[in-house]
Amino acid sequence: MQDVDNIVNGQKLFLKPEYQEVLKNKKEFESAAGAVAPEKVAEIQKWTESWDYREKNLAREAITINPAKACQPLGAVMVALGFENTMPYVHGSHGCVAYFRTYFTRHFKEPTPCVSDSMSESAAVFGGLANMKDGLRNCNALYKPEMIAVSTTCMAEVIGDDLNAFVLGARNEAEGELDNTLITHAHTPSFVGSHITGYDNMMKSTLEQLSEGVTKEVDEERINIIPGFEPYLGSLKEIKKISKMFSDKIVMIGDHEEQWDTGAGEYKLYAGGTKLDDAKTAINAKATISLQKYSTILTAKTLKNKWKQTYESCNPIGLSGTDAFVMKLAELTGKDVPNELKQQRARLVDAMQDSYPYMHGKKIAIWGDPDFLLGMVSFLVEMGSIPTHIVCNNAPRKGWEDDMKAILSKSARAAECNIWPGKDLWHLRSLLFTEPVDFMIGNVYGKELYRDTKIPLIRIGFPIFDRHHLHRYSISGYEGGLNLLTWITNSILDQLDEETKNIAETDYFFDSVR
């Protein structure tokens, strides 16, 4: 069906007559519940767009459909790859780790190193200690990491594997092979929480375990920054650039920028990352700033309660969010805001004034992780847009909704804004049909919503599989604000052009200068 002299992609391949015939014949074997009756399918689909269906859909409790979130170990893998010469190790099945590697690789378009101890049916019955003993030694021998960061999947958690005991047991039987290898570990059960919970669990455990035995001597100039689950590598670069303007002693803890942004040429298994010496001495910093409050809830407790460290959270997305971050750096370092940052801010404000007429009043549906949404909604409110539907499937039970309400209270159209914690994208589908919006902002999982509702999708978030290189840009800082402004405004202008292209019908508003 393929011609070796003219290989075509799936789009054109499946339009060939032989494939169309296969698809047609396949209908005969589909469900007898009406799937082969186009009229019935159309009838049911139309009903799913109604208020009657919306009420039933929003009352749904027993099933989740397209939650737009991932499971805990995915976040743990991101943490591990933020430290130098560290190999993420997933205590679970090979299928799980293949999923994590693929997920990140499809988003970043870069290889993702990660191993597992390939637990199978026997391990599910008798426990995975034997897998751990062999797995850690093999990982160390093959990949020679300085640190191995162990997380867990559903299988290991359901049978109750004790990571701390397993790691100690593996060390004792390794005949000295693991003596010089750091091994951190965190329980990350996939069946509760989400990828941001796993990030938090792994970051907390890594910092606690690396700091064991370290003599605490507070460095009054040292400041830590924890980025959180950050899928925009440009944001990491931008935050480090801003921090450098204030001090050389501001250290990013969990810096995965270089790992997923390598150049062409010889591949390096480990690239960049926070130096392990800096991670071990993180306990000695004067203060730590988390850029994602709800991705570091447990980590913050360690910093404040165990380390007795000054803890701050800033969300440097949009104008006010970046202002708060910059002023916090100025306060902690005792330095004035550099002129370069003032100029960046002025350029962003100028650009916002230019684009304000186009974003003002636009109704937006948006979904994503808790901290991402707080930053993005703040920016939309600054631009006069109306965040009509805000969907956060992995919203924390405490605090997040109140924080979002505080942001929305700054909007003159706050009464039109709705917060939907715990809801999924099938819930959002009902909301879009019954209370339509002008645009959607979210990840690739909104593609089907776009096809269903015809509401334009602006791709911002994680994951984004079907567009290239967006992850290389920043959405943080003043430069990141300019990127967001450009993407959103130009999407609005694209749609305006689309709506005014019919000759002698809608082209009365054609304009080459907007």
C-alpha angles and dihedrals in degrees: 000000000000122000112221090213093053112030110186130193126246094270094066098026095063091050091064114112094246092056092044088054091052092051091048093051091046090067090071090066098045126105119305089221094096102287090125093050107083093192092056092046090052091048093052093044090054090051091053087063093059134097089242091061091041091060091051092044095051090048090056114122109154099068140033120215119197100339094182092226137101133219130272102264091060089065091045091055090054090053092050093051089053092072125073119262092357126145118205109226120195116202099213144059125336090239091062095053091045088057093051094048093047093047093055095039092054091051100042097030088225133107115268116211113215135136137198136196090236100233112201138181095297092051089051088059103036102027132257103267093112090050090050094050093052095036098055093047092048092047091050094046097045103038103023098213124179089221135022116203112203124202132169139234133208095279095055093044096048092055091044103242111185107223097194092052092043093052091049090048092049091050093049093054097040094089091231096308093118098039094103097039122094113225119193122180143186135182107240108173108197095211095068132048120357141257092298090055089053090049090053095046093049095044092049093048094044094052094044095047096044092050094053109123094010113135107235112235111159115228105208092204098047118100125177124210120198110196099197124213095339117174094178108084090189088062091058090050092047094049091050090048092052092045091051089060089064105036146347089222097068107109127195109221110209101018108180097163099109095040091069099031105059123150131238118281132054111011118236117206092210121036128177121321135146111306111253091230088057090049092050092051095044086106089068097059119115091227144356125216119202115203091198113046096187095045090059106040096128093036089056090055090055091049095048104033105030102028095033087221129155106258126195133173124208129171105207098195116120129000103300093039092053091044090056092049094048093048091048090054090049091050096047095045096038091230133127120251107268118246090238090063092046089054091049090051092049091051091051092049090049091050091047090054090051093051100035096096091059099046095039113105095005113141112228134192112201136177138177144096121341099254094040089055094048090054097042096045090050089054093047091051090050088055095049095250122141114237092208098173121025111184121188114169093181096044113150115246094234130052104351099090091048090050090051092049090052090055093047091049087072090064122090086217097050092128089065094054120095128195117208110187116184094015125125135217093269087059088049090053090062091047092051094051095046099036105023124201134201098240142005126220118197149089132305092283089076090068093094090048088055091050091048100043102024088226108145115252120218106200110226122138139038133343109022110173103158101056128056134233100358088121089064091068128079125244091180130080126019091300089051090050089055090052092051091047091051095048095046099041094046091049088054090049091048089055091046090055090048091053094049103044102095109106114242090355111066103354093093086100095051109138130169092200119057 
